[in-house]
Amino acid sequence: MSNLLDLAGIGAGPFNLAVAALMRDKSLSHRFFEAKAEFSWHPGLMLPGAMMQTSYLKDLVTPVDPSNPCSFLMYLVENKRFYDFLHAEQRTVTRREFADYLSWAARRLDSIQMNSRVQSVVDNGEYFELDVHGPNGREQVHTKNLCVAAGKKPNIPECSRSLLSDNCFHALEIALRNPDVSGKRVAVIGGGQTGAEVVINLLNKHWGRPQKVTWVSRRSNYLPLDETPFTNDWFTPEYVDVFRQLSPQRREEVIAEQKLASDGISPDTLKELYQLFYRLVHLEKNSECVSLMPNRELVGMSHRCDYQLQLENRLLGSADGTEWIDADIVILCTGLCEALPPCMAPLQEQIARDREGRLLLDDAFAAKLSGDESGRRLYFLGTGRSSHGIAEPQLSLSAWRAAQVVNDLHGSAEYDNQQTSNFMKWITPQAEQVAVA
């Protein structure tokens, strides 16, 4: 078949962009299909001053191919801002600038096909058939291998799902909705980085002057992201290799132990928040404008004229810990969850999973199709937290992850992706043999 691709990609977010950038000069034929008409990366979270929690050097390509023309440094040079950026002495960059970098990279890659929605994927035993609806109509695309990186969906608490509306919504939409909160009681649910950024913008009157902001978090406090040097060693190829050797039960325990390494609030953001609260309470004498409620879980919700939120105070326990708050607007900062795109439905039953229904991925992020002996590869990026650890859904290892895919496709080390040694001896050779056994 003359038009058979070596690789097709579903989605053109950061993870598949990294694959496309590393394949741009390679011999294998490839195309990546993105449903959106133009590139955007979480536009609803582009809040004023929102910063990345990952170094700009951990971009699409630099850790494995620093001379690649899709690097962040090349973006700075091409946009005539290298020296200004250098003199600004920024440890991280704004989310808005990193999104602009990703958009710039997408425009440089001819393999990215925007405004092209993959409606379905069918396995014919020898290759995958993609039904693509693009700018020029419907197209049947055939590919030997497939790379799925279509992003995640908002995690909506069960008690809130039937109440979603213009006044009850996920934070992923907030910058697009631009809500008017003037004179309103606003409840922010979720104590992570997004919740913190939403609270800052509410109290800074970005969407009007709210009557009151109530910030609810399940955590025992508003806890910091652990971004210290030794913790960052969890976000290295070497550690992923060690994590892969652990038993499934031990992996889940480790992921729980490491939660704040990837899901806390940046220390600078916490400091900004505390200084903001100090100013409001002590200098502006407005102690009623904000209420901080850690240790609470949203367990129920109803709506009449306003929203009634039932909270369980985890510090007190369920026996006597029920509390209620009222709100005019509810903003759910409750994170994202993994979900395969609808187009993959025809393959759902063929994809190997563990007892919990999670994808079973190999070292190169490929899943196994039941009964398939063809040697085709079906890659899933951003969905392997249980198989590859806390770094897998993060941007930190985007380039390394993409290089794993590219090397696997070629069957050779197109990129030197060997784990680099660090100061940590995570596991001794003797223990490694036991773990593998």
N, C-alpha and C positions, 0 to 999 in steps of 0.2 A: 504494500500500500504506500504510494508515493507521498501522501500527505500525513503520514503517521508521525506524530510528535514523539520525541523522547521523554518530554515532561510537560505536563499542563499543571497550572496552579489555580486553585480556587481561592480568591481573595488576594488583594494587593496591599495589605497592611505592612507594618514593619518586618514581620517574620518572613513573608514571601518576597518582600522587596530585597531583603538581604540575600535570599537565594538567587533572585534575578540578577542582582549586582555582581555576585560571584560567578554567574554563568555567562555574563555578557560577552566574553571573549572565548568561550568554550565552543567545542564543535557540536555539542548536542543541541538539537532543535527544541525550543521551549517557548511557551506562551503562558501568560498569567491573566486571568479574567477577573475583573472587578466590577461589581454591579453599580457602584456610584459613578455619576457622570464626570466628576472630577475628584482628585484625591483630597481626602480630609482624614484627620486622625482625632477622634473624640472631640469634635468641635463644640459639643455641649459642655465640655469641661475647660474650655479656654477662658479661665477667669483671670482678672487682672493680677499680675504678679505671681501666678502659679509657677512653681519651679519644678524641674525634673529632679528625681531622686537618684538618678543614674548619671555617671560621668559622660560627657559628650564624646570622650574617646572610645566609649563602648557603643559605637555607632553601628551602621550596617556592615562595615567591612574592615575597619582598622585593625582589630585584634588578630586577624588572619591574613589580611592583604592591605597593608598600610599605604601602598602606592595606588590603590584602586581609585579611579576618578569619581567614585560615589562616596568618598569619605567626607566627614564633617569639615575637616580642614580644607579640602578642595572647595566645599560649599562657601566657606568664609573667604577664600581667595577669590573665587569667581564673583562673589557679591561685593568685593572691594571693602571688606570689613575686618580683614585679618588683624591689622595693627590696633584698630579700635577695640576689637575683642580681647586682644592680648593685654592691652593697657587697662581694661576694665577688671582684670584679675578675678574672673568669675570661676568659682569651683564647679558650679553647675550652670545650666542655661535655663531660660524660661521654657515652659511647655510650648508656648506659641512659637518660639524660634526653632525648637526641635521639630515641631510639626511642619514648619516652613522648609526645613532641611529635608524632611521625608518627602514632601511634595516636589521639591527641586530634584531629588534623586529619581522619583517616579517619572518625571518628565524626561529625564536623560535615558531612560531604558525603553528601547523600542519594543521589548517583549511584553510590556504592560499594556493591556487592552482595557480601557475604561468603558463605562456604560455598557458592560457586557455581563449579563446575569446568567449563571449556569442554572438551568431549570432542573436538570436531572442528570444523574450519572448511572450508566448501565454497564455491567460487566458481561462481556460476551465470551469470556474464557481466554482470549488472547490479548485483548486490549480493552481499555475503558472508552466508552462512547459518551461524550458530553453533548447535551442539547443546550446550546448557547444562544441567548437572545441578545443581539448586539445592535449597534447603530445602523448596520446594514441589513437588519432582519435576522432571521433564524439561521443557525449554522450548526452542522454536525461536526464535532471535533473528535478525532481518534488519537489516543495517546497510550504509549506503553506504560508510563508511570504517572502518578498523580500526587500532588502536594497540596494538602488542605490546610489553610491558615485563614479561616474566615472570621476570626475574632470571637468574642464572647457576648453574652446577652446580660441585661441587667438582672441582678438577683433581687426579686421582689418578695418581701415577707408574705406568707400565705394569708395573713389576716388583712393585708392591704390590697390584694389583687383585684377584688371586686369594687374597690373604691377609687381606683386610679382615675384621675381627672385633671382639669387645669389647675386644681388646688392641691392635688396629691400626686406626686410624680417622682421619678428617679432622678438623682442629681446628674446623671449622664446627659440630661436634656436641658439643664438649667440655663446655660448661656444662650441656648437657642430660644427658650421660652421667654427669657428676660421678664420674670414675673414682677408685678407691682405689689410690694409687700407693705406699702404705706399704711400705718395704723393697724396692721394685722399681727395676730399672735402666730408665730412661726415655730414649728417643731422640726428639729433636724435630728434624724435617726441615723446613728452610726458614728463611731468614735475614731475613725481612721483619718488619713490625710485629706480625703475629699470632704468629709464632714468638717474638718478644721478650716479648710479653705472657704467653704460655704458660710460658716459662722463668721469668719473674718469679713467677708464681703457683705453679709447682712448687717453687721454692726457698724461697718463703714458706710452704710446707706447706699450701697451700689444699686440696689433695686428699690430705693425709697426708704423711709424711716419706719421700721417695724415698731409695733407697740412693745413686743417682747419676743425674745429668742430663747427657746428651751432646747438645750443640746443633750440628747440621750445617747448613752453608750453602754453596751453590755460589759465592757471591760471594767476592771476595778478602778481605773483612773484613765486619764488621757495620756497614753503611754507613748514614749518616743521610739522612733525607728532606730534600731541598733545598726549604725553604719560605721562602727569602729573597725580598725584594720583587720583584727583576727576574725571577726564576724564576716567581713567581706571575703575571706578565704572560702566561705561556703559557696560563693558565686564564681567558682573556677572550674575549668574542665577536669582538673585532677579530683576535686571533691565529687563531681558528678559521677566519675568513674568508680569512686569508693561507694557512693550511695547506691549505685546499680547492683552492688554485691550484697546488699542487705536483704534480709527476708521481707516479704510484704508487710508483716506486722510491725517489724522494727522500722521500716520506712515511714509508716504512718505516725509512729511515736516520735520519730526525729522531726518530721514536718511540723507536728504540733509544738515541739520544743523550740523550733526556730521561727515561729510565727512573726515575732516583732523584727526579725531581720529583713522582712519584705513587706510588712503590713502595719508599720507604726507611723507616727507623725514626725516629720522632720523636726529636729531640735530647734532650728531657726523659726519654724512656724509656731512651735509651742511658746517660744519666748515672745514672739510677736503677739500671740493671743493673750498671754498673761499681762503684758504691758498694756494691751488694749482694755482688758478687764479692769486693771488698776485705774486707768484714766477715767473710764466710765463710772466706776463706783466711787472713787475717792476724790477725783477732781471735778467731774461733772455732776456728782451727787445723784447718779441715776442707777441705783442698785437694783431697781425692779426691771430693768430692761433685758437682763440676761439671767438664765437659770441653768446651772450645770448639773447634770444628773447622771453620773457614772453608775456602774453596777446595776443598771436597769435593762431589762429585755422587753421589747414590745411583744405582747402576747395576744392582744385583742384590739379591735378598732371598729368604731361605728361612726355613722354620720347622720346628723339631723340638720340643724342650722349650721353647726360647726362639727369638727371632728372630736370624738372622744377616744383617747388613747389609753389602753389598759397596760400598765407596766408591772413587771415583777421585779422587786428589789432583791437582787441575788445576794446581797450582803445579809439581809434578814431571812431569806428563804421564802418558799412559796406559802408556808403556813400563815404568816402575818405580813407578808411583804407586798401585797397588792396596792398599787397607787394609780391614780387617774390624773391625766392632764387634758386640757382642752386646747384646741388649735384651730385657726382659720386656714392655715396652709401647712402641709406636711411634705417635707423634702426627704426622700429616702436615699441616704448615703450608705447603702448596704452592699456595695461591691458588685462584682460581676461573677457569673458562673459559666462553666464550660457547656457548650452546646454544639453539636454538629449541625452544619447548615442543612436546610430541608432537602436540598438537591441530593444529599447522600442517603436519603431514605431507602432507595432500592438496594443499597448495599448493607444496611444496618445488620441484618441477620448473619451476614458472612464475616463480619469483622470480629476478630477474637477479642474477648474481654475477660476480666477477672471476675471473682464472685460478687464483687460490688458493682459490676457493670462498667468498670473503667477500662479504657483502652489498654491493651497489652502492646507496648512499643519496644522495639529492640534498640540497640545502641545508636542507630542512625535515625531514630524516630519513625520507623516504619512499622505498620501493623500487619498482621498476618490475616489473609483471607482463607476461610475454611475451604479445604479441598483444592486450593490453588497450588499448582506445581510449575507455573509458567515462569517464575522468577521475576514477575512484575513487582513494582514497589509502590506502596500506598503510604505516603508520609502524612503525619499529623503534627503540626507545630503549634505550641501553646496549650496543648491539652495533656501533657505528660507529667504533671506534678507528682503523681503517685509513682511514676516509673523513673523519673529523672531528678526529683527534688524541687526545692522551692525556687531555684533559679529558672526552671523551665518556662513558667508563664511570664517571666520578666524580660526586659530588654537587655539585661546585662550580658547575656551570652548569645545574642542574636547572630553575630558573625560566626562564632564557633558552631552554633547549631546549624546554620546554613552550610558551613563547610562540611559538616558531617554528612548532610544530604548530598552535596555536590560530589564529594569523594566517593560516597556509596554508589551514586549513579554511574560514575566513571569506572568504578571498580579499581581505583588507584588513588594515590595521595596527590590529588591536584593541588591541595593546600596542606601545608605542614600544620596539622591539627593535633599533634601529640600534646598530651598533658604536660604542662610546665611544672617543674618542682617548686614548691614553696616551703615555708618554714615548718609546716605541719606534717607530722607523721601520723596520718589518720588511722592507718592500719599496718601492722607488721606483716612481713611475708608469711609467717606461720599462721597468723589469724586470717590472712587473705585466703590461704588454702582452705581453711575451715569454712569461711563464708561462701566460697565458690562451691564447695562440696555440699 
